Amino acid sequence: MTREALPFTVPDLSQFARTLGRSLKERHSIKPEPPGHVELLNLLARASGYRNVQSLRVAASRLPPPAPSADEVVPAPSLSAAARKALTQFDARGRLARWPHKFSVQRLAMWVLWTLFDAKRVYSEREVNEILKAWHTYGDHVTLRRELINHRLLTRKSDCSEYRKLPVRPDDDARWLINAWRSRSRP
């Protein structure tokens, strides 16, 4: 049997569980062995109000396709040239190995560093420095901190006592880079 995704919603979970339990108990009184795959699918479909699994499939085929959510990342057929270049600026452990020359590559690299901060947390300058020192190898955390502010990815008080991650949304190119960076830098 081929695998297929069927939307399966149960309006009343308690009723579903009672119906399924009764069906399994009745079936067990007739046949003591556990139900087979297709029989179990039919029991689930009946408990959710369908005649059998085929009627569940028909009902599911009539539903409109789900709209993609705003949080879903559209898979990139390939990274843009700037994103590919930005990815090469990071070493195998995911640390920024050099400061990019091109502004478009710098901007993308900043998005990767932006992911290292928690949105609900207030950071001191020392904490920001510690995070940035851990995630780059060329010894210029001050530039990275300043660029995160300049790119409006972090904000700070005028006396530099508090830093916060700004709730901004990366564009597709930045999201694809972040995903590529995460998958590449996993141990």
C-alpha positions as CSV (number, residue, x, y, z in Angstrom):
1,M,0.0,0.0,0.0
2,T,1.5,3.4,-1.0
3,R,1.9,6.0,1.7
4,E,-0.4,9.0,1.4
5,A,-1.1,11.9,3.6
6,L,-4.7,12.2,4.7
7,P,-6.0,15.1,6.8
8,F,-7.6,13.5,9.8
9,T,-9.5,15.7,12.1
10,V,-11.7,14.5,15.0
11,P,-14.3,16.9,16.2
12,D,-14.6,15.2,19.6
13,L,-11.6,13.3,20.8
14,S,-13.3,11.8,23.7
15,Q,-16.1,10.3,21.5
16,F,-13.5,9.1,19.0
17,A,-11.6,7.3,21.8
18,R,-14.8,5.7,23.2
19,T,-15.9,4.5,19.8
20,L,-12.5,3.1,18.9
21,G,-12.2,1.4,22.2
22,R,-15.7,-0.3,21.8
23,S,-14.8,-1.4,18.3
24,L,-11.5,-2.9,19.4
25,K,-13.2,-4.6,22.4
26,E,-15.9,-6.1,20.1
27,R,-13.3,-7.2,17.6
28,H,-11.2,-8.8,20.3
29,S,-14.1,-10.9,21.5
30,I,-14.4,-12.4,18.0
31,K,-10.7,-12.5,17.1
32,P,-8.1,-12.4,19.9
33,E,-5.1,-11.4,17.6
34,P,-4.5,-7.7,16.9
35,P,-6.1,-6.2,13.8
36,G,-4.1,-6.1,10.6
37,H,-3.1,-2.8,8.9
38,V,-6.1,-2.3,6.6
39,E,-8.5,-3.4,9.3
40,L,-7.0,-0.9,11.8
41,L,-7.3,1.8,9.2
42,N,-11.0,1.0,8.8
43,L,-11.5,1.0,12.6
44,L,-9.9,4.4,12.8
45,A,-12.1,5.7,9.9
46,R,-15.3,4.3,11.5
47,A,-14.5,5.8,14.8
48,S,-14.1,9.2,13.2
49,G,-17.5,8.9,11.5
50,Y,-16.7,7.4,8.1
51,R,-17.9,4.1,6.7
52,N,-14.3,2.9,5.9
53,V,-10.9,4.2,5.0
54,Q,-11.9,4.6,1.3
55,S,-14.7,7.0,2.2
56,L,-12.2,8.9,4.4
57,R,-10.0,9.2,1.3
58,V,-12.8,10.5,-0.9
59,A,-13.8,13.1,1.7
60,A,-10.2,14.2,2.0
61,S,-9.8,14.5,-1.8
62,R,-12.7,17.0,-1.8
63,L,-11.0,19.3,0.6
64,P,-9.2,22.3,-0.8
65,P,-5.4,22.1,-0.5
66,P,-4.1,23.7,2.6
67,A,-2.6,27.2,2.1
68,P,1.0,27.4,3.0
69,S,1.6,29.1,6.4
70,A,3.6,32.3,6.7
71,D,6.3,30.4,8.7
72,E,6.9,27.8,6.0
73,V,10.1,28.2,4.1
74,V,9.8,27.6,0.4
75,P,12.6,25.2,-0.5
76,A,15.2,27.0,-2.6
77,P,16.1,25.3,-5.8
78,S,19.5,26.9,-5.3
79,L,21.0,29.7,-3.2
80,S,21.5,33.0,-4.9
81,A,25.1,34.0,-5.7
82,A,25.2,36.3,-2.6
83,A,23.8,33.6,-0.3
84,R,26.3,31.0,-1.7
85,K,29.1,33.5,-1.1
86,A,27.8,34.2,2.4
87,L,27.8,30.5,3.2
88,T,31.5,30.3,2.2
89,Q,32.3,32.9,4.9
90,F,31.4,30.3,7.6
91,D,33.6,27.4,8.6
92,A,32.5,23.8,9.1
93,R,31.5,24.5,12.7
94,G,29.2,27.4,11.6
95,R,31.5,30.2,12.8
96,L,32.0,33.3,10.7
97,A,35.6,32.9,9.4
98,R,36.0,36.3,7.7
99,W,34.2,39.6,7.2
100,P,32.7,39.7,3.7
101,H,33.7,42.5,1.4
102,K,30.3,43.0,-0.4
103,F,27.5,44.6,1.4
104,S,24.9,42.1,0.1
105,V,27.0,39.2,1.6
106,Q,27.5,41.1,4.8
107,R,23.8,41.6,5.2
108,L,23.1,37.9,4.7
109,A,25.9,36.9,7.2
110,M,24.3,39.2,9.8
111,W,21.0,37.3,9.5
112,V,22.9,34.1,10.4
113,L,24.3,35.8,13.5
114,W,20.9,37.2,14.3
115,T,19.6,33.7,14.8
116,L,22.0,33.2,17.7
117,F,20.0,35.6,19.9
118,D,16.8,34.9,21.9
119,A,14.0,37.3,21.0
120,K,12.6,37.5,24.5
121,R,15.8,38.1,26.3
122,V,17.6,41.4,27.2
123,Y,21.4,41.1,26.8
124,S,24.2,43.1,28.3
125,E,27.0,44.3,26.1
126,R,29.2,41.6,27.6
127,E,26.8,38.8,26.8
128,V,26.5,40.0,23.2
129,N,30.3,40.1,23.0
130,E,30.5,36.6,24.4
131,I,28.1,35.2,21.8
132,L,29.8,36.9,18.9
133,K,33.2,35.9,20.1
134,A,32.1,32.2,20.2
135,W,30.6,32.5,16.6
136,H,33.4,34.1,14.7
137,T,37.1,33.3,14.3
138,Y,38.8,36.5,13.1
139,G,38.8,38.5,16.3
140,D,36.5,41.5,15.6
141,H,33.3,41.1,17.6
142,V,33.0,44.9,17.9
143,T,32.4,45.2,14.2
144,L,29.9,42.4,14.3
145,R,28.0,43.9,17.2
146,R,27.9,47.3,15.4
147,E,26.8,45.8,12.1
148,L,23.9,43.9,13.8
149,I,22.7,47.3,15.1
150,N,23.3,49.0,11.7
151,H,21.3,46.3,9.9
152,R,18.5,46.8,12.4
153,L,18.7,43.2,13.7
154,L,19.6,44.2,17.2
155,T,18.8,47.3,19.1
156,R,20.5,48.9,22.1
157,K,19.9,51.6,24.7
158,S,21.9,54.7,24.1
159,D,24.2,53.9,27.0
160,C,24.8,50.4,25.6
161,S,23.5,48.8,28.8
162,E,20.8,46.7,27.1
163,Y,20.6,44.9,23.8
164,R,17.6,43.2,22.3
165,K,16.9,41.1,19.2
166,L,14.5,42.9,17.0
167,P,11.4,41.0,15.7
168,V,12.2,41.3,12.0
169,R,11.5,38.7,9.4
170,P,14.2,37.5,7.0
171,D,13.6,37.5,3.3
172,D,13.6,34.3,1.3
173,D,17.3,34.6,0.5
174,A,18.2,35.0,4.1
175,R,15.9,32.1,5.2
176,W,17.5,29.8,2.6
177,L,20.9,30.8,3.8
178,I,20.0,30.2,7.5
179,N,18.6,26.8,6.6
180,A,21.7,25.9,4.6
181,W,24.0,27.2,7.4
182,R,22.1,25.1,10.0
183,S,22.2,21.9,7.9
184,R,25.9,22.4,7.0
185,S,27.1,23.2,10.5
186,R,25.4,20.3,12.3
187,P,27.9,17.9,14.0
